[in-house]
């Protein structure tokens, strides 16, 4: 073989070997999704990088012979939709797909959007005179022609407190919990709730909580407030057998507090979003100007969505040294939130008129039913 031909062949073999092990896709907030994804020409979004990796696997490209790395440069990657990972994105034990930050950097996958244009509220009848000039307001950002609704707000990376009846950690005790009328009676409040059209009540009941959207409030003959709620949470809260609030228990009645009303925005660090205007109100700590802070409202509820099934699993996809920030959670605003334990959401629960334990001999006797022990040799549950 001639020397020149030998050299060209060596270069070709070396390039092929390099290609077979160079399954790196580089991403940067300053990148371009039309770029080739190399170190010097990064693409812009993690979703496009995942698509490139998917194509490598589909076409059995040399880049998929070893680990595929999606390397994110330092910075924020704000998503407009969830990063969708499907069975086609699966790697293998010898060729996983790895999302990771570049060396000595911190990549952040974010579902948030920044709120800007804060102005001092000069006149609003819902705000006490003593607080006029201390509370600021901004229009909610929009996403896809719709106002962003949020239940969370972050100021310079710190989660702010939603407007609340009491200071954080402080609650009052309810007076009555009426399952027939589906009402909760509490002491009268010292704030005007006539225009608090998004008011919520957080109830602590044994080891669980409930978030209930307030439908109506009226005074009883003793001047206490009798509160009713919207469905579906009203039905769930008053029909599910347990845990329900304690009234007259050994350690006193269950506790509660009201939240999410401009009338309750009275403590530095609190915020409130009005509905349907979407305007966001904020009472800055230390009288600071919120325009000098970075204030973020989550706009996405799900940052990464992984969808597979028993026949087509998603596997060998990893995330390393990547932060996930600013995901929202809107369910309580739409349907309340009644829980069983550990935040486990109830979607239906009620007491049975006739208990479903008809194999128990004592219950069958009370109901006038024949004793199964005389009819079958099957095991009978113990009393």
C-alpha positions as a printed NumPy array, in Angstrom:
array([[  0.   ,   0.   ,   0.   ],
       [  1.268,   3.423,  -0.884],
       [  2.141,   5.763,   2.036],
       [ -0.541,   8.306,   1.101],
       [ -3.244,   5.651,   0.877],
       [ -2.117,   4.215,   4.207],
       [ -2.309,   7.633,   5.851],
       [ -5.784,   8.307,   4.496],
       [ -6.991,   4.893,   5.666],
       [ -5.568,   5.537,   9.147],
       [ -7.337,   8.883,   9.34 ],
       [-10.622,   7.277,   8.243],
       [-10.343,   4.468,  10.808],
       [ -9.455,   6.921,  13.568],
       [-12.406,   9.157,  12.671],
       [-14.771,   6.177,  12.647],
       [-13.508,   5.008,  16.031],
       [-13.911,   8.516,  17.447],
       [-17.431,   8.76 ,  16.019],
       [-18.399,   5.448,  17.603],
       [-17.525,   6.717,  21.057],
       [-18.369,  10.412,  20.749],
       [-22.062,  10.237,  21.656],
       [-22.046,  13.681,  23.261],
       [-24.698,  16.303,  22.593],
       [-23.908,  19.753,  23.936],
       [-26.649,  22.133,  25.035],
       [-26.432,  25.777,  26.051],
       [-28.985,  28.499,  26.879],
       [-27.237,  30.518,  24.159],
       [-27.341,  27.637,  21.679],
       [-29.4  ,  27.057,  18.545],
       [-31.601,  24.019,  17.948],
       [-30.491,  24.077,  14.291],
       [-26.846,  23.603,  15.303],
       [-25.085,  20.251,  15.184],
       [-24.82 ,  19.853,  18.965],
       [-21.039,  19.804,  19.076],
       [-19.019,  21.53 ,  21.787],
       [-18.515,  24.598,  19.614],
       [-22.05 ,  24.585,  18.16 ],
       [-24.408,  23.603,  21.012],
       [-28.13 ,  23.319,  20.6  ],
       [-30.526,  25.257,  22.816],
       [-33.066,  22.928,  24.438],
       [-32.916,  19.616,  26.319],
       [-35.921,  18.432,  24.293],
       [-34.057,  18.814,  21.004],
       [-31.035,  17.059,  22.489],
       [-33.236,  14.154,  23.546],
       [-34.668,  13.966,  20.029],
       [-31.159,  13.752,  18.575],
       [-30.299,  10.937,  20.966],
       [-33.532,   9.172,  20.047],
       [-32.652,   9.332,  16.382],
       [-29.191,   7.92 ,  17.052],
       [-30.774,   4.917,  18.74 ],
       [-33.464,   4.497,  16.082],
       [-30.916,   4.519,  13.278],
       [-28.394,   2.476,  15.267],
       [-25.83 ,   5.2  ,  14.674],
       [-22.235,   4.747,  15.877],
       [-22.844,   7.493,  18.473],
       [-25.248,   5.137,  20.28 ],
       [-22.706,   2.332,  20.624],
       [-21.563,   3.709,  23.961],
       [-23.004,   6.105,  26.533],
       [-24.956,   9.039,  25.108],
       [-24.327,  12.154,  27.148],
       [-26.531,  15.226,  26.903],
       [-24.246,  17.834,  28.449],
       [-25.928,  21.02 ,  29.652],
       [-23.83 ,  24.149,  30.044],
       [-24.25 ,  26.366,  33.087],
       [-27.539,  28.303,  33.159],
       [-31.319,  28.057,  33.172],
       [-33.345,  26.001,  30.712],
       [-36.895,  27.312,  30.961],
       [-39.396,  24.799,  29.588],
       [-42.518,  25.688,  27.651],
       [-43.725,  22.09 ,  27.983],
       [-42.727,  19.016,  29.955],
       [-39.637,  17.133,  28.85 ],
       [-41.264,  13.953,  27.484],
       [-39.28 ,  10.722,  27.863],
       [-40.741,   7.646,  26.163],
       [-39.715,   4.005,  25.577],
       [-37.837,   4.957,  22.396],
       [-35.486,   7.007,  24.573],
       [-34.416,   4.   ,  26.605],
       [-30.765,   3.124,  26.686],
       [-29.099,  -0.075,  27.792],
       [-26.868,  -0.916,  30.716],
       [-23.847,  -0.5  ,  28.457],
       [-25.269,   2.49 ,  26.567],
       [-27.406,   4.646,  28.871],
       [-28.599,   8.151,  28.055],
       [-27.313,  10.602,  30.635],
       [-28.37 ,  14.22 ,  31.106],
       [-25.694,  16.005,  33.099],
       [-24.303,  19.424,  33.819],
       [-21.005,  20.319,  32.218],
       [-18.008,  20.075,  34.526],
       [-18.029,  22.594,  37.404],
       [-21.344,  24.063,  36.325],
       [-24.957,  23.996,  37.436],
       [-27.662,  23.468,  34.86 ],
       [-31.223,  24.25 ,  35.975],
       [-34.332,  22.878,  34.266],
       [-37.053,  25.337,  35.172],
       [-40.812,  25.634,  34.824],
       [-40.915,  29.197,  36.085],
       [-41.528,  32.594,  34.563],
       [-40.354,  35.92 ,  35.944],
       [-42.759,  38.609,  37.138],
       [-41.767,  42.165,  36.346],
       [-43.251,  45.659,  36.45 ],
       [-44.122,  45.982,  40.136],
       [-45.951,  49.131,  41.242],
       [-47.054,  50.332,  44.689],
       [-50.794,  49.967,  45.336],
       [-52.112,  53.432,  46.117],
       [-55.805,  52.713,  46.483],
       [-57.677,  49.489,  47.13 ],
       [-60.556,  49.188,  49.642],
       [-59.499,  45.642,  50.493],
       [-56.181,  46.882,  51.871],
       [-56.176,  48.545,  55.323],
       [-55.146,  52.198,  55.304],
       [-52.119,  51.379,  57.431],
       [-50.731,  49.19 ,  54.644],
       [-51.366,  51.496,  51.695],
       [-47.999,  52.281,  50.146],
       [-46.403,  49.091,  51.466],
       [-48.009,  46.557,  49.138],
       [-46.946,  46.197,  45.502],
       [-48.808,  44.777,  42.514],
       [-47.836,  43.357,  39.121],
       [-49.718,  41.807,  36.241],
       [-49.385,  38.053,  36.043],
       [-47.232,  36.839,  33.158],
       [-48.972,  35.157,  30.26 ],
       [-48.228,  31.821,  28.652],
       [-49.858,  30.887,  25.378],
       [-52.303,  33.822,  25.564],
       [-53.424,  32.786,  29.04 ],
       [-52.697,  34.336,  32.407],
       [-50.399,  32.194,  34.509],
       [-52.183,  31.048,  37.656],
       [-49.999,  29.986,  40.532],
       [-50.103,  28.837,  44.127],
       [-46.382,  29.393,  44.649],
       [-44.154,  32.445,  44.392],
       [-40.385,  32.613,  44.835],
       [-38.452,  35.75 ,  45.699],
       [-34.707,  35.504,  45.04 ],
       [-34.962,  31.729,  45.297],
       [-36.944,  31.706,  48.556],
       [-40.542,  30.524,  48.615],
       [-42.867,  33.315,  49.761],
       [-45.836,  32.803,  52.082],
       [-49.359,  32.984,  50.67 ],
       [-51.54 ,  35.533,  52.443],
       [-52.823,  33.929,  55.615],
       [-55.079,  34.709,  58.537],
       [-52.294,  34.157,  61.048],
       [-48.527,  34.179,  61.183],
       [-46.828,  31.056,  59.755],
       [-47.419,  28.079,  62.061],
       [-50.295,  29.746,  63.943],
       [-53.836,  28.358,  63.771],
       [-57.155,  28.6  ,  65.591],
       [-59.506,  25.838,  66.7  ],
       [-62.848,  25.145,  65.072],
       [-66.055,  25.112,  67.077],
       [-68.126,  22.564,  65.183],
       [-67.872,  20.14 ,  62.259],
       [-71.356,  19.358,  60.924],
       [-71.525,  16.412,  58.517],
       [-75.267,  16.85 ,  57.922],
       [-75.084,  20.482,  56.8  ],
       [-71.526,  20.101,  55.5  ],
       [-70.383,  23.144,  57.41 ],
       [-67.554,  24.065,  59.748],
       [-68.183,  26.623,  62.478],
       [-65.276,  28.793,  63.601],
       [-64.82 ,  31.926,  65.721],
       [-65.711,  35.192,  64.005],
       [-62.878,  36.86 ,  62.122],
       [-61.712,  40.438,  62.295],
       [-61.436,  40.849,  58.522],
       [-64.086,  41.571,  55.906],
       [-64.587,  38.511,  53.739],
       [-67.387,  39.871,  51.575],
       [-65.148,  40.183,  48.496],
       [-62.725,  37.359,  49.298],
       [-63.889,  35.309,  46.324],
       [-60.887,  32.949,  46.316],
       [-60.73 ,  32.294,  50.043],
       [-59.546,  28.864,  51.165],
       [-59.611,  27.066,  54.497],
       [-56.832,  24.711,  55.535],
       [-58.036,  22.132,  58.065],
       [-55.736,  19.965,  60.17 ],
       [-57.497,  16.717,  61.017],
       [-55.487,  14.234,  62.987],
       [-52.608,  13.191,  60.68 ],
       [-53.927,  14.763,  57.468],
       [-54.923,  18.135,  56.072],
       [-57.671,  19.343,  53.778],
       [-57.624,  22.415,  51.548],
       [-61.204,  23.588,  51.073],
       [-62.388,  26.366,  48.766],
       [-64.843,  28.554,  50.679],
       [-68.265,  28.848,  49.043],
       [-70.2  ,  30.82 ,  51.654],
       [-69.853,  32.236,  55.156],
       [-72.648,  33.324,  57.494],
       [-72.992,  34.187,  61.161],
       [-74.928,  31.997,  63.581],
       [-76.932,  33.256,  66.552],
       [-73.767,  33.427,  68.662],
       [-71.837,  35.485,  66.132],
       [-69.628,  32.609,  65.012],
       [-68.869,  31.999,  61.344],
       [-70.519,  29.026,  59.662],
       [-68.536,  28.101,  56.566],
       [-69.586,  25.976,  53.597],
       [-67.44 ,  24.801,  50.693],
       [-67.425,  23.984,  47.01 ],
       [-67.671,  20.485,  45.58 ],
       [-66.019,  18.082,  45.069],
       [-64.015,  18.733,  48.237],
       [-67.137,  19.457,  50.32 ],
       [-68.577,  16.024,  49.579],
       [-65.262,  14.294,  50.211],
       [-64.472,  16.175,  53.398],
       [-67.803,  15.456,  55.079],
       [-68.425,  11.927,  53.772],
       [-65.073,  10.201,  54.023],
       [-64.963,   8.165,  57.248],
       [-61.511,   9.119,  58.471],
       [-59.56 ,  11.09 ,  59.332],
       [-62.153,  13.74 ,  60.055],
       [-61.659,  16.719,  62.37 ],
       [-61.915,  16.144,  66.097],
       [-64.585,  18.01 ,  68.064],
       [-64.52 ,  17.661,  71.839],
       [-61.502,  15.402,  71.855],
       [-59.074,  14.887,  74.698],
       [-56.646,  17.423,  73.242],
       [-59.242,  19.878,  71.984],
       [-60.875,  20.562,  68.648],
       [-59.041,  20.359,  65.346],
       [-57.307,  23.469,  64.045],
       [-57.594,  25.537,  60.877],
       [-56.692,  28.812,  59.192],
       [-57.948,  30.863,  56.264],
       [-55.691,  31.751,  53.376],
       [-55.616,  33.296,  49.882],
       [-57.345,  36.665,  50.181],
       [-56.056,  40.19 ,  49.718],
       [-57.692,  41.078,  53.026],
       [-55.242,  38.677,  54.684],
       [-52.133,  40.207,  53.104],
       [-50.822,  41.869,  56.242],
       [-47.383,  40.389,  56.97 ],
       [-44.105,  41.234,  55.204],
       [-43.142,  38.404,  52.86 ],
       [-46.732,  37.425,  52.011],
       [-48.313,  37.46 ,  48.56 ],
       [-51.681,  36.924,  46.891],
       [-52.937,  36.37 ,  43.329],
       [-56.301,  37.874,  42.501],
       [-58.866,  36.04 ,  40.409],
       [-59.967,  36.485,  37.632],
       [-57.674,  39.47 ,  36.992],
       [-54.555,  37.416,  37.735],
       [-52.872,  40.416,  39.367],
       [-50.251,  39.459,  41.924],
       [-49.861,  41.4  ,  45.177],
       [-46.741,  41.262,  47.306],
       [-45.785,  42.75 ,  50.661],
       [-41.969,  42.91 ,  50.497],
       [-39.828,  42.154,  53.479],
       [-37.876,  45.125,  54.894],
       [-39.729,  47.517,  52.594],
       [-37.549,  46.518,  49.631],
       [-38.404,  47.292,  46.008],
       [-39.518,  44.011,  44.347],
       [-38.295,  45.32 ,  41.002],
       [-34.784,  44.772,  42.362],
       [-35.524,  41.124,  43.169],
       [-35.973,  38.141,  40.905],
       [-39.547,  37.009,  41.491],
       [-40.614,  33.762,  39.827],
       [-44.024,  32.155,  39.427],
       [-44.096,  28.496,  38.352],
       [-45.932,  28.05 ,  35.064],
       [-45.582,  24.275,  34.562],
       [-46.817,  21.574,  36.917],
       [-44.666,  18.796,  35.442],
       [-41.069,  19.329,  34.382],
       [-40.261,  15.788,  33.24 ],
       [-42.871,  13.291,  32.05 ],
       [-41.843,   9.654,  31.719],
       [-44.393,   7.405,  29.991],
       [-43.935,   3.685,  29.479],
       [-45.864,   0.47 ,  30.053],
       [-45.066,  -3.119,  31.107],
       [-44.458,  -4.144,  27.512],
       [-42.376,  -1.095,  26.572],
       [-40.527,   0.198,  29.578],
       [-38.46 ,   3.347,  29.937],
       [-35.057,   2.445,  31.326],
       [-31.423,   3.513,  31.479],
       [-32.119,   7.25 ,  31.271],
       [-30.29 ,   9.189,  33.981],
       [-29.993,  12.743,  35.294],
       [-26.775,  13.763,  37.024],
       [-25.958,  17.047,  38.751],
       [-28.989,  18.871,  37.343],
       [-31.39 ,  21.013,  39.376],
       [-35.136,  21.062,  38.799],
       [-36.835,  24.266,  39.917],
       [-40.168,  26.082,  39.888],
       [-42.851,  23.469,  39.299],
       [-46.419,  24.477,  40.08 ],
       [-49.281,  22.598,  41.765],
       [-52.782,  23.809,  40.911],
       [-55.156,  21.014,  41.883],
       [-56.471,  22.669,  45.095],
       [-57.423,  25.765,  43.089],
       [-59.542,  23.625,  40.777],
       [-61.042,  20.992,  43.089],
       [-59.718,  21.417,  46.617],
       [-57.53 ,  18.779,  48.188],
       [-58.808,  16.228,  50.709],
       [-56.185,  13.756,  51.845],
       [-56.017,  10.431,  53.61 ],
       [-52.393,  10.326,  54.711],
       [-49.082,  11.706,  53.541],
       [-50.804,  13.979,  51.039],
       [-52.524,  10.974,  49.399],
       [-55.435,  12.434,  47.451],
       [-58.954,  11.115,  47.978],
       [-61.104,  10.996,  44.843],
       [-64.037,   9.178,  46.473],
       [-64.802,   7.923,  49.972],
       [-67.95 ,   7.389,  52.032],
       [-69.36 ,   5.232,  54.791],
       [-71.328,   2.155,  53.765],
       [-74.916,   2.055,  55.028],
       [-74.52 ,  -1.706,  55.506],
       [-70.948,  -2.636,  56.482],
       [-69.254,  -4.892,  53.956],
       [-68.239,  -7.579,  56.439],
       [-71.053, -10.032,  55.795],
       [-68.845, -13.063,  56.4  ],
       [-68.627, -12.199,  60.093],
       [-71.039, -14.541,  61.946],
       [-72.138, -11.97 ,  64.545],
       [-73.074,  -9.41 ,  61.899],
       [-74.938, -11.983,  59.795],
       [-76.932, -12.973,  62.877],
       [-77.908,  -9.332,  63.563],
       [-79.028,  -8.961,  59.95 ],
       [-81.024, -12.197,  60.011],
       [-78.777, -13.914,  57.475],
       [-77.859, -17.634,  57.587],
       [-74.612, -18.62 ,  59.264],
       [-72.045, -19.388,  56.575],
       [-70.283, -21.824,  58.909],
       [-73.236, -24.145,  58.554],
       [-73.118, -23.97 ,  54.768],
       [-69.441, -24.002,  53.883],
       [-66.157, -25.286,  55.157],
       [-64.373, -22.144,  53.937],
       [-62.465, -20.145,  56.471],
       [-64.41 , -17.485,  58.363],
       [-62.551, -14.303,  59.394],
       [-62.126, -14.027,  63.155],
       [-64.419, -11.742,  65.153]])
